[in-house]
Amino acid sequence: MIKDFKGYETLTQKQSDYFKLMNAKSGVLFITAEPGVAKSAIMRSIAKKLDMNYFDVRLSMVDEIDVGLFPYRKEMEIELNSGTDKAKMDIISVMSYAIPEWAYESNQKPCIIHFEELNRAPLAVRNAALQILLERSIGTKFNFNDNVFMVASGNLGEADGTDVEEFDRALNNRLIHVNHTLTLPEWVEDFAKEHVHPEIINFLEANEEHFLSSFNEENSKEQSAYATPRSWTFLSDYIIENYGKDSGINDWRTDVISFGASFIGNGAASRFNRYLDDVLRFGVNDVLNRFDEIKDELKKANRDKKSELLNSLKNMDITKFSDNQIENMKKFILTISDDEAVSFILKIIDEDYRYNVSDDHNKLVEKIISDKRFHKFYETIQAHLESLGE
């Protein structure tokens, strides 16, 4: 049973769907998507949550030797003229295939094997990979264990500007075709919170249109770099490895001006740079610690700027705020649009009031949501609280 797997309950809905398709071992899960939308990342995350090994075989970058087609000659004893008076044993030479190390290792512990870029691989490599995927074996002697799960992935072709090989109907009928997508909330929750610099997350949550650049043939001729979850992660890796995850914008601002476009393209880099300029004028810490000093400047801020500040606030632990910071937070909430204010208040209820076991924490949340200045949101808040009790 699928729910017998330890850690299965921690999978997201999409991860659960993919794992169930792999677990059936009937047909081959083949996910396709644009470049850079975390096809390998989601499989790696599934393996981590289920405490499995993960093997990534990038077929466009290997040759047939890496997928079990390295021939060697070995001696084999056979019986000639079996069942007759002339029967005798003899030694002959036969051709066999060496088992790749990753294949041997995969049988030592439950694992997921991910064959990437199946529709971009050379023909010999693709055929060898397909034998493994379809037959779960290499040659006639080596078989993969039942606790080895397999998946293949590829690109879209003309739709995303990649060169791919079209499969014939017979092969397509052996594959389970799934078009993989990735939303910003999925990326943030399952990957970015742990691995990506907070300023990049804050920017993208307020400017979601720059999360993933759809393929445009004309634009692709003008610039090679473009924004994807992968390229944003590359930029974040650069910042974190050189300056640290807790680094401030001033530490790496000049670098992003110089070559941010090399990671994410001109359009996304230009908007990201404007965002960084706005944050440097005043950020969420200024809102919390000196609201009255910056309130006039805050009035001039557009909705995007306020949304960026709100996203930063959502990622902070309000239970660690001082009384003055709590009051400044309330003042700020009253300057934003009603829909964003309600969203933030409900976030506090869901993540703090509902799940915190500390009475002190719950009293703080109750104090915030009962503030008379928030009475205009009372009906919505009350309806939400009643729904929690159902």
RADATA-V12775 format. One record per residue. N is the residue number from 1. RES is the residue in one small letter. D_FIRST is the distance of its C-alpha to the first C-alpha in Angstrom with 1 decimal. Layout:
N/RES/D_FIRST ; N/RES/D_FIRST
This chain:
1/m/0.0 ; 2/i/3.8 ; 3/k/5.6 ; 4/d/5.5 ; 5/f/7.8 ; 6/k/11.2 ; 7/g/13.2 ; 8/y/10.8 ; 9/e/12.8 ; 10/t/15.9 ; 11/l/15.4 ; 12/t/17.7 ; 13/q/16.9 ; 14/k/18.2 ; 15/q/16.3 ; 16/s/13.0 ; 17/d/14.1 ; 18/y/15.2 ; 19/f/12.2 ; 20/k/10.0 ; 21/l/12.9 ; 22/m/13.1 ; 23/n/9.5 ; 24/a/10.3 ; 25/k/13.3 ; 26/s/15.4 ; 27/g/18.5 ; 28/v/19.4 ; 29/l/18.9 ; 30/f/22.6 ; 31/i/23.5 ; 32/t/27.3 ; 33/a/29.4 ; 34/e/32.7 ; 35/p/33.6 ; 36/g/32.9 ; 37/v/30.1 ; 38/a/27.5 ; 39/k/25.4 ; 40/s/25.2 ; 41/a/25.1 ; 42/i/21.9 ; 43/m/20.1 ; 44/r/21.8 ; 45/s/20.7 ; 46/i/17.0 ; 47/a/17.4 ; 48/k/19.5 ; 49/k/17.2 ; 50/l/14.3 ; 51/d/17.1 ; 52/m/17.1 ; 53/n/20.3 ; 54/y/21.5 ; 55/f/23.9 ; 56/d/26.0 ; 57/v/28.0 ; 58/r/30.6 ; 59/l/31.7 ; 60/s/35.0 ; 61/m/36.2 ; 62/v/35.5 ; 63/d/36.9 ; 64/e/35.5 ; 65/i/36.0 ; 66/d/33.3 ; 67/v/30.7 ; 68/g/31.5 ; 69/l/34.7 ; 70/f/37.2 ; 71/p/39.1 ; 72/y/40.8 ; 73/r/42.8 ; 74/k/42.0 ; 75/e/43.7 ; 76/m/42.2 ; 77/e/43.7 ; 78/i/43.7 ; 79/e/45.6 ; 80/l/48.3 ; 81/n/49.5 ; 82/s/46.8 ; 83/g/47.9 ; 84/t/51.6 ; 85/d/54.6 ; 86/k/54.5 ; 87/a/51.0 ; 88/k/50.8 ; 89/m/48.4 ; 90/d/48.9 ; 91/i/47.5 ; 92/i/46.6 ; 93/s/45.4 ; 94/v/42.2 ; 95/m/40.5 ; 96/s/37.0 ; 97/y/35.1 ; 98/a/34.4 ; 99/i/30.9 ; 100/p/30.8 ; 101/e/30.2 ; 102/w/27.3 ; 103/a/25.5 ; 104/y/26.2 ; 105/e/25.1 ; 106/s/21.7 ; 107/n/20.8 ; 108/q/21.8 ; 109/k/18.9 ; 110/p/15.7 ; 111/c/17.2 ; 112/i/17.7 ; 113/i/20.7 ; 114/h/22.5 ; 115/f/25.3 ; 116/e/27.6 ; 117/e/30.5 ; 118/l/29.5 ; 119/n/32.1 ; 120/r/34.8 ; 121/a/34.5 ; 122/p/37.3 ; 123/l/36.7 ; 124/a/36.4 ; 125/v/33.8 ; 126/r/31.8 ; 127/n/31.8 ; 128/a/30.7 ; 129/a/27.8 ; 130/l/26.8 ; 131/q/26.8 ; 132/i/24.3 ; 133/l/22.1 ; 134/l/22.3 ; 135/e/22.7 ; 136/r/20.8 ; 137/s/23.9 ; 138/i/27.5 ; 139/g/30.2 ; 140/t/29.7 ; 141/k/28.8 ; 142/f/26.3 ; 143/n/22.6 ; 144/f/19.9 ; 145/n/17.1 ; 146/d/13.5 ; 147/n/12.9 ; 148/v/15.6 ; 149/f/14.8 ; 150/m/17.8 ; 151/v/19.5 ; 152/a/23.2 ; 153/s/25.5 ; 154/g/29.0 ; 155/n/31.9 ; 156/l/33.2 ; 157/g/36.6 ; 158/e/39.6 ; 159/a/37.9 ; 160/d/37.6 ; 161/g/40.5 ; 162/t/38.7 ; 163/d/39.5 ; 164/v/36.5 ; 165/e/36.3 ; 166/e/35.4 ; 167/f/32.9 ; 168/d/33.9 ; 169/r/32.1 ; 170/a/30.5 ; 171/l/28.8 ; 172/n/27.9 ; 173/n/26.1 ; 174/r/23.8 ; 175/l/22.9 ; 176/i/20.7 ; 177/h/23.4 ; 178/v/22.8 ; 179/n/25.8 ; 180/h/25.1 ; 181/t/27.0 ; 182/l/27.6 ; 183/t/29.3 ; 184/l/31.4 ; 185/p/29.5 ; 186/e/26.3 ; 187/w/28.3 ; 188/v/30.0 ; 189/e/27.1 ; 190/d/24.7 ; 191/f/27.5 ; 192/a/31.1 ; 193/k/31.4 ; 194/e/30.7 ; 195/h/32.4 ; 196/v/35.1 ; 197/h/38.6 ; 198/p/38.8 ; 199/e/41.8 ; 200/i/39.9 ; 201/i/37.2 ; 202/n/39.9 ; 203/f/41.7 ; 204/l/38.8 ; 205/e/37.7 ; 206/a/41.3 ; 207/n/41.7 ; 208/e/38.4 ; 209/e/40.3 ; 210/h/40.7 ; 211/f/37.0 ; 212/l/36.6 ; 213/s/39.6 ; 214/s/39.1 ; 215/f/40.6 ; 216/n/44.3 ; 217/e/46.1 ; 218/e/49.5 ; 219/n/48.3 ; 220/s/46.5 ; 221/k/50.0 ; 222/e/51.5 ; 223/q/49.0 ; 224/s/46.2 ; 225/a/44.4 ; 226/y/42.3 ; 227/a/40.0 ; 228/t/36.2 ; 229/p/33.6 ; 230/r/34.1 ; 231/s/37.9 ; 232/w/37.9 ; 233/t/35.7 ; 234/f/38.3 ; 235/l/41.1 ; 236/s/39.3 ; 237/d/38.8 ; 238/y/42.5 ; 239/i/43.4 ; 240/i/41.2 ; 241/e/42.0 ; 242/n/45.7 ; 243/y/46.2 ; 244/g/43.1 ; 245/k/40.4 ; 246/d/42.8 ; 247/s/45.7 ; 248/g/47.9 ; 249/i/48.9 ; 250/n/52.4 ; 251/d/51.0 ; 252/w/49.6 ; 253/r/51.3 ; 254/t/53.8 ; 255/d/51.2 ; 256/v/49.3 ; 257/i/52.6 ; 258/s/53.4 ; 259/f/50.3 ; 260/g/47.5 ; 261/a/48.0 ; 262/s/47.1 ; 263/f/43.6 ; 264/i/43.0 ; 265/g/45.9 ; 266/n/49.1 ; 267/g/48.0 ; 268/a/45.2 ; 269/a/47.3 ; 270/s/50.3 ; 271/r/48.3 ; 272/f/46.7 ; 273/n/50.2 ; 274/r/51.5 ; 275/y/48.7 ; 276/l/49.6 ; 277/d/53.2 ; 278/d/52.4 ; 279/v/50.3 ; 280/l/53.2 ; 281/r/55.6 ; 282/f/53.6 ; 283/g/50.0 ; 284/v/47.8 ; 285/n/49.5 ; 286/d/52.8 ; 287/v/51.5 ; 288/l/50.4 ; 289/n/53.5 ; 290/r/56.4 ; 291/f/55.5 ; 292/d/59.1 ; 293/e/60.5 ; 294/i/58.3 ; 295/k/57.9 ; 296/d/60.6 ; 297/e/58.9 ; 298/l/55.5 ; 299/k/57.1 ; 300/k/57.9 ; 301/a/54.3 ; 302/n/52.5 ; 303/r/49.1 ; 304/d/47.3 ; 305/k/48.9 ; 306/k/47.9 ; 307/s/44.4 ; 308/e/44.2 ; 309/l/45.6 ; 310/l/43.1 ; 311/n/40.1 ; 312/s/41.5 ; 313/l/41.9 ; 314/k/38.3 ; 315/n/37.2 ; 316/m/39.5 ; 317/d/39.1 ; 318/i/41.6 ; 319/t/41.5 ; 320/k/43.5 ; 321/f/46.2 ; 322/s/49.7 ; 323/d/51.3 ; 324/n/53.3 ; 325/q/50.2 ; 326/i/48.6 ; 327/e/51.7 ; 328/n/51.9 ; 329/m/48.3 ; 330/k/49.2 ; 331/k/52.3 ; 332/f/50.3 ; 333/i/47.7 ; 334/l/50.7 ; 335/t/51.9 ; 336/i/48.8 ; 337/s/47.9 ; 338/d/46.7 ; 339/d/43.3 ; 340/e/42.7 ; 341/a/44.0 ; 342/v/41.7 ; 343/s/38.7 ; 344/f/39.6 ; 345/i/40.3 ; 346/l/36.9 ; 347/k/35.3 ; 348/i/37.1 ; 349/i/35.9 ; 350/d/32.2 ; 351/e/32.0 ; 352/d/34.7 ; 353/y/35.5 ; 354/r/32.0 ; 355/y/30.3 ; 356/n/33.2 ; 357/v/33.7 ; 358/s/37.3 ; 359/d/40.0 ; 360/d/42.3 ; 361/h/39.9 ; 362/n/39.4 ; 363/k/43.1 ; 364/l/43.7 ; 365/v/41.4 ; 366/e/43.0 ; 367/k/46.4 ; 368/i/45.6 ; 369/i/44.2 ; 370/s/47.1 ; 371/d/49.8 ; 372/k/52.3 ; 373/r/52.5 ; 374/f/49.0 ; 375/h/49.9 ; 376/k/49.8 ; 377/f/46.0 ; 378/y/45.7 ; 379/e/44.5 ; 380/t/41.6 ; 381/i/40.7 ; 382/q/41.0 ; 383/a/38.8 ; 384/h/36.1 ; 385/l/36.5 ; 386/e/36.2 ; 387/s/32.9 ; 388/l/31.5 ; 389/g/32.3 ; 390/e/30.6
